Amino acid sequence: MFTEYSVLENKLFQIIDDNGKVVNPSYMPSLSDSEVLKVYKQMLFARTADLQTVSYQRQGRIFTYPPNYGQEAISAAVGLRIRENDWLVPAFREMGAMLSKGVTLKELFMYFMGYEDGSAFKGANRVLPISVPIASQLVHASGIGYAINQTKEDSIVYAFVGDGGTSEGDFHEAINFAGVWKVPVIFIIQNNQYGISTPTRMQTASESLAIKAVAYGVKGIKVDGNDLFAMIKAIDESIEVCKKGEGPVLIEAITYRKGAHTTSDDPTKYRTKEEEMKWDKKDPMKRLMAYLQERGLWSTNEEEAILPQYKEEVDRQFIEAENYGPYPNEDVFKYMYSQMPDDLKDQLNEYERFLKWKESKLSNKK
């Protein structure tokens, strides 16, 4: 596959078209109808949760949030293949993959409410915290891959980054060393066309992001990231490369962020309605829905019946997070070092004195 879809020829790997028709049957991954339907439902739940989270933020009940809207197929494909002993190294737009790995919505809500406990992931094995500093997580992914090679463990690292992250030095350092060490890491670039407001054409003069794999001597492929089946097949092939000790692999997943970069962003300032409508036809869920409907596996009525259950479950976990309790003041300071140094202790004491003063001023006004 990596030869047929050479990054040097800038070919796009695709299995279904925008209408859900199979156009590349020879590469169709081995999946039962029930497995495909299960993944679709997971994508539907993730999208429902995503849209409701934006609504919570607009109500002032949660802090700034980065929507996943339109990128669900990429995370769903990883979620289908990732194992208990594999590592997930997310950026901040991988809700579906995180849920599949065992992270709860409640924990994600808590994270975006500012709670340190939101990064504990108590029921999820080997998931790194959400990484806001762009591309810094990729260096950790390469390091984990190095450790896997040293211990000869049967596990793989799935690391995510956005197209904007490919302009960061950490991206290049991570893949460079990953290539030298031949670590079992699958680097996935979610190319959603914009790094905040910067289009991909202004991120690089290369004809693709996948072609950067060539410079580092690793396998790479450019995939239709809105095609669930193409993503699954690309991951399957990448897993085999890693198992043979020939990793890492760089996947450029072409997708589109249908929502804002974060809830602090206004995408109408830098992209047109015509562009959004063009990409809406490539929506990953519409395409998969068309595939399922053609085979009589799913219907609009079934979707309408299940959506209220999903919304209720999302609300339930959000309310649990909302009622978690007051934020411990010391959490702002105590996670920087294993033992809090004196300067941070002084800052904590000063902050507590300020809060007491503020409380007394409010009491006096009453």
C-alpha positions in Angstrom: 0.0 0.0 0.0 2.8 2.4 0.9 4.3 1.8 -2.5 1.1 2.0 -4.6 0.1 5.2 -2.7 3.6 6.7 -2.7 3.8 10.1 -1.0 6.2 11.1 -3.7 3.3 10.9 -6.2 0.9 12.7 -3.8 -1.8 10.1 -4.1 -4.8 10.1 -1.8 -5.7 6.7 -0.3 -9.5 6.3 -0.4 -11.9 3.3 -0.2 -15.4 4.9 -0.3 -16.3 8.1 -2.1 -18.3 11.1 -0.9 -21.6 9.1 -1.4 -20.5 6.1 0.6 -19.8 3.9 -2.5 -16.9 1.5 -2.3 -14.5 2.6 -5.0 -11.4 0.6 -3.9 -12.7 -2.8 -2.9 -9.3 -4.5 -2.9 -8.2 -2.5 0.1 -11.5 -2.8 2.1 -10.5 -3.8 5.7 -12.0 -7.0 7.1 -14.9 -5.9 9.2 -18.3 -7.5 9.9 -21.5 -5.5 9.5 -22.0 -5.4 13.2 -18.5 -3.9 13.7 -19.1 -1.2 11.2 -22.4 -0.3 12.8 -20.8 -0.3 16.3 -18.2 2.2 15.1 -20.8 4.4 13.5 -22.7 4.5 16.8 -19.5 5.4 18.6 -18.9 8.2 16.1 -22.5 9.4 16.6 -22.1 9.4 20.3 -18.8 11.4 20.1 -20.4 13.9 17.7 -23.5 14.3 20.0 -21.2 14.8 23.0 -19.1 17.3 21.0 -22.0 19.4 20.0 -23.5 19.4 23.5 -20.2 20.5 24.9 -20.1 23.5 22.7 -23.6 24.3 24.0 -22.4 24.0 27.6 -19.6 26.4 26.9 -21.9 28.9 25.3 -24.0 28.7 28.5 -20.9 29.6 30.5 -20.8 26.2 32.2 -17.4 25.1 30.9 -14.2 26.8 29.8 -12.7 27.1 26.2 -13.3 23.9 24.3 -11.8 22.6 20.9 -14.6 20.9 18.9 -14.0 17.6 17.2 -16.9 18.2 14.7 -16.1 16.7 11.3 -13.1 14.7 12.3 -14.7 11.7 13.9 -13.6 9.0 11.5 -9.9 9.4 12.4 -10.4 8.9 16.1 -12.9 6.1 15.5 -10.5 4.2 13.4 -7.8 4.4 16.0 -10.4 3.5 18.7 -11.3 0.4 16.8 -7.7 -0.9 16.6 -6.0 0.4 19.8 -5.4 -2.3 22.5 -5.2 -2.2 26.2 -1.4 -2.2 26.3 -1.0 0.3 23.4 -0.3 4.0 24.2 -2.5 6.9 23.2 -0.7 10.2 23.0 -3.4 12.8 22.1 -3.3 16.4 21.1 -6.7 17.9 22.1 -9.1 16.9 19.4 -9.3 13.1 19.8 -12.4 12.6 21.9 -13.5 9.4 20.1 -10.2 7.7 20.5 -10.0 8.7 24.2 -13.4 7.3 24.9 -12.6 4.0 23.2 -9.5 3.7 25.3 -11.5 4.1 28.5 -11.4 7.8 29.3 -14.9 8.9 30.5 -16.8 12.0 29.3 -16.9 13.1 32.9 -13.2 13.2 33.0 -13.0 15.2 29.8 -15.6 17.6 31.1 -13.6 18.0 34.3 -10.5 18.7 32.3 -12.2 21.5 30.4 -13.6 22.8 33.7 -10.0 23.1 35.0 -9.8 20.2 37.4 -6.5 18.3 37.6 -8.5 15.2 38.3 -9.8 15.4 34.7 -6.4 14.1 33.5 -6.3 11.1 35.9 -8.1 8.8 33.4 -8.6 6.2 36.2 -10.2 3.6 34.0 -7.9 4.1 31.0 -4.6 2.4 30.6 -1.7 4.2 28.9 -3.3 7.5 27.9 -1.2 10.6 28.2 -3.0 13.8 29.2 -4.3 16.2 26.6 -1.5 18.3 25.3 -2.2 22.0 24.6 1.5 23.0 23.8 1.5 22.2 20.1 3.4 19.1 19.0 5.3 18.7 22.3 3.6 15.4 22.9 5.2 13.9 19.9 8.7 13.8 21.6 7.1 11.9 24.4 5.6 9.4 21.9 9.0 8.8 20.4 10.5 8.3 23.9 7.8 5.8 24.8 8.5 4.0 21.5 12.1 3.8 22.4 11.3 2.3 25.8 9.0 -0.3 24.1 11.9 -1.4 21.9 14.2 -1.7 24.9 11.7 -3.8 26.9 10.7 -5.8 23.7 7.1 -5.2 24.6 4.2 -5.9 22.3 2.7 -2.5 22.1 2.3 0.4 19.7 2.1 4.2 20.3 -0.6 6.3 18.5 0.3 9.9 18.5 -1.8 12.8 17.2 -1.0 16.3 15.9 -2.7 18.9 13.8 -1.4 20.3 10.5 -0.3 23.4 12.4 1.9 21.2 14.6 4.0 20.2 11.6 5.5 23.7 11.7 6.9 23.1 15.2 10.4 21.9 15.9 9.1 19.1 18.2 7.4 17.5 15.2 10.6 17.2 13.2 12.7 16.1 16.2 10.2 13.5 17.2 10.0 11.9 13.8 13.7 12.2 13.1 14.6 10.2 16.2 11.7 7.9 15.8 13.1 7.0 12.4 16.6 6.5 13.7 15.4 4.3 16.5 12.7 2.5 14.4 10.2 2.8 17.1 6.6 1.4 16.9 4.9 4.8 16.7 2.1 5.7 14.3 2.1 9.5 13.9 -1.3 10.8 12.7 -1.5 14.3 11.3 -5.1 15.5 11.4 -4.9 17.9 8.5 -8.1 19.8 9.0 -7.0 22.5 6.6 -6.4 25.2 9.2 -4.0 25.8 12.1 -6.4 28.1 13.9 -6.7 30.6 11.0 -3.6 29.7 9.1 -4.4 27.5 6.0 -2.2 24.5 5.2 -0.7 26.2 2.2 0.9 28.7 4.5 2.3 26.0 6.8 4.6 24.4 4.3 5.9 24.6 0.7 5.7 20.8 0.4 3.0 19.4 -1.8 1.7 17.4 1.2 2.5 16.9 4.8 2.9 13.1 4.3 5.9 13.7 2.0 7.8 14.8 5.1 8.2 11.1 5.9 10.7 10.8 3.1 13.2 13.2 4.7 13.2 11.1 7.8 13.4 7.7 6.1 10.1 6.5 7.4 7.0 5.2 5.7 4.2 7.6 5.0 0.8 7.9 3.4 -1.8 10.5 2.6 -5.3 9.2 3.5 -8.8 10.5 3.1 -9.4 11.1 6.8 -13.2 11.4 6.4 -13.2 7.8 5.0 -13.5 5.5 8.0 -12.5 2.4 6.0 -9.4 4.1 4.5 -8.3 5.2 7.9 -8.7 1.7 9.4 -6.8 0.1 6.5 -4.0 2.6 6.8 -3.7 1.9 10.5 -3.8 -1.9 9.9 -0.9 -1.6 7.5 1.0 0.7 9.8 0.5 -1.8 12.7 2.2 -4.5 10.5 5.1 -2.1 9.8 5.6 -1.5 13.5 5.3 -5.2 14.4 8.1 -6.0 11.9 10.4 -3.5 13.6 10.2 -1.2 10.6 8.3 1.7 12.2 7.5 4.5 12.6 4.8 5.5 10.1 3.5 9.0 9.3 -0.2 9.2 8.3 -1.6 12.5 6.9 -5.3 12.3 7.4 -7.1 14.8 5.2 -10.2 16.1 7.0 -12.0 19.4 7.8 -12.7 21.1 11.0 -16.4 21.9 10.6 -16.6 23.8 13.8 -14.3 26.5 15.3 -10.7 25.9 16.3 -11.9 26.5 19.8 -15.0 28.2 21.2 -12.9 31.4 21.4 -12.5 31.3 17.6 -14.7 32.7 14.8 -14.0 30.7 11.6 -16.1 33.1 9.5 -13.2 35.5 9.6 -10.9 33.3 7.6 -13.0 30.8 5.5 -16.0 31.0 3.2 -19.4 29.5 3.3 -18.8 28.0 -0.1 -15.7 26.2 1.3 -17.7 24.9 4.2 -20.5 23.6 2.0 -18.0 21.8 -0.3 -16.5 20.0 2.7 -19.9 19.2 4.2 -20.4 16.8 1.3 -17.3 14.9 2.5 -18.6 14.6 6.1 -17.4 11.3 7.5 -20.7 10.4 9.2 -22.8 11.2 6.1 -20.6 9.0 4.0 -20.7 6.1 6.5 -24.5 6.6 7.0 -25.0 6.3 3.2 -22.9 3.1 3.2 -24.9 1.6 6.1 -28.3 2.6 4.5 -27.4 1.0 1.2 -26.9 -2.3 3.0 -30.0 -2.0 5.1 -28.0 -1.8 8.4 -29.2 1.6 9.7 -31.9 4.1 9.1 -32.8 7.7 9.9 -35.6 6.4 12.2 -33.2 4.3 14.2 -30.9 7.2 14.6 -33.6 9.5 15.7 -34.6 6.9 18.3 -31.2 6.5 19.8 -30.1 10.2 19.9 -32.2 11.1 23.0 -30.5 8.3 24.9 -27.1 9.6 23.9 -28.0 13.2 24.8 -29.3 12.0 28.2 -26.0 10.1 28.9 -23.9 13.1 27.9 -26.0 15.4 30.2 -25.7 12.9 33.1 -21.9 12.8 32.9 -21.7 16.6 32.5 -23.9 17.2 35.6 -21.7 14.8 37.6 -18.6 16.8 36.5 -20.4 20.1 37.3 -21.2 18.9 40.8 -17.7 17.5 41.5 -17.1 20.1 44.2 -14.9 23.2 44.7 -11.5 23.4 43.0 -8.7 22.8 45.5 -6.5 25.9 45.5 -3.3 23.9 45.9 -3.9 22.0 42.7 -2.8 25.1 40.8 0.6 24.8 42.4 1.3 21.2 43.5 1.7 19.4 40.1 4.7 21.3 38.8 7.2 19.4 40.9 7.2 16.2 43.0 7.8 18.4 46.0 6.5 22.0 46.0 9.5 24.4 46.2 9.4 27.4 48.5 8.6 30.0 45.9 5.4 28.1 44.9 4.5 27.6 48.6 4.9 31.4 49.0 2.6 32.0 46.0 0.0 29.5 47.4 0.0 31.3 50.7 -0.3 34.7 49.1 -3.2 33.5 46.9 -5.0 32.1 50.0 -4.5 35.4 51.8 -6.0 37.2 48.8 -9.0 34.9 48.8 -9.6 35.5 52.5 -9.3 39.2 52.0 -11.8 39.0 49.0 -14.2 37.0 51.1 -14.1 39.5 54.0 -14.7 42.4 51.6 -17.7 40.7 50.2 -19.0 39.9 53.7 -18.7 43.6 54.7 -20.6 44.7 51.7 -23.5 42.5 52.7 
